[in-house]
Amino acid sequence: MALYPIDRDPGPWQQFVKRTDVKNLSLNEQKSQFLKEQLQFQDFLTRQSIMNRQYQDYISNQVNGGGEDITNGVEQISFSTNAYNTITGFTANIFYKFIEPVVVEIGGGVPTVGIINNQDGAGATTPIVFTYNDALSEGPVVGFSYTQAAAAGNNGAVAASTLAVGTNFVTAPAAITQPTKLTSGSFTTTGIVKGAGYTIAPDTLAQNAILTVVTSTDADDSTANLAITSITPTTEGFGALPGDVITFAAGALGTGFLKNADSVTDISALVGGGGTLKTGAGTLTATKNFTSVTAGGSQTGTGGSVTIVSNNAGAITSVTVNSVGANYVTGNVLTISATELASTTARADGLANVDMANGATTLTVTLTAAEVEASVGGAFTIAAAQLTPDVLTTAGTGISENGGAIYDAGTDPADQLNLDYSALAAVNKAAFPA
């Protein structure tokens, strides 16, 4: 705290920047001056309050013969600057600076301070008890220390091991392995939990985060292959380590996708009389959805569609998967219905050129093993920066003399020192998973 007795209140910011001595300053200079004057004015008020209280104590002491020494209180708190590494262990120090020098007596006990741990990183303990450290104390400064041993599982009293909800582990991964490349399309798989969709190695302590994985066409891939675009926890897990690899098992990201452009060649089998494509219309292109699934061991497949290209001789020149869908199996017969073929959209995009008069009512595809593929999953490596840490804070804490005594240097030890620092802004320190 700057100790400048000044009785000028800078007032609100809007008024302050209009002052003749301020308005021509740069914005940074204005902010600096404003904060300085606020601090000075608050210090002036504090000093006035102390003087008033001293006077009241003086009057009271004429009757009672004693009183409380409140002239010396905590004016600054700071954490040590070293990293609080939750895996290799650390020693943390915190310093309390009083206005005037103090004496610490530990004959009856050692003072402590309980620092609140928000446990966002899944740390095991709050508060974290710091103990008086004579080697760190001198004059007005009283130092306290806390030492945490190494915790190989990142599961100590202070930790940094939580997969934060909403974090996308794909946007800045240390490493990511994509699933088997599929032709096109997109899908979202939710509710993937440890042991039922993914594993974590080498760590075995990480608890069950629930993940949502989104896959879509990779715009940077000239072959328009499918890639993982996001992995986000919807329920946070904890106990994770930097370097842990989360691996999705085969099929964990979904199964039964249509694959390989231009491989679905048997669509030329027109059901209902062997109709053909009308000639004379040039190259025709149309994208259509499969409207029914029959045959095969399961009929739960959905979402698939193909783009069909034909020439003016009535021949189909290519059939390209447009949407991979999911849950198809070998042997499924996929049908594009007569309704789909006869729609206004169909007429506009060229599928009206199917010669319905020759008896064709539907287009079908019978899936072969080469046309269906399960995702083989994927993997990503957890980076330290992707883990949420515990944060230690002085908010709501206080010094406990714990049988010892802290008093003004040069005064009677019986005089009670003011250890209340509730008016100070909270000081925070974040742990780190290393």
PyMOL commands that set and color helices and strands:
alter all, ss='L'
color gray80, all
select helices_A, chain A and resi 13-16+27-64+265-268+338-341+344-349+351-353+356-358+369-371+384-386
alter helices_A, ss='H'
color red, helices_A
select strands_A, chain A and resi 74-79+90-98+102-105+112-117+128-138+141-148+162-163+175-177+187-193+198-201+210-217+226-235+245-248+257-258+270-271+284-289+292-294+302-310+316-326+333-336+362-366+372-373+378-381+387-388+391-393+399-400+405-408+428-430
alter strands_A, ss='S'
color yellow, strands_A
deselect
rebuild
show_as cartoon
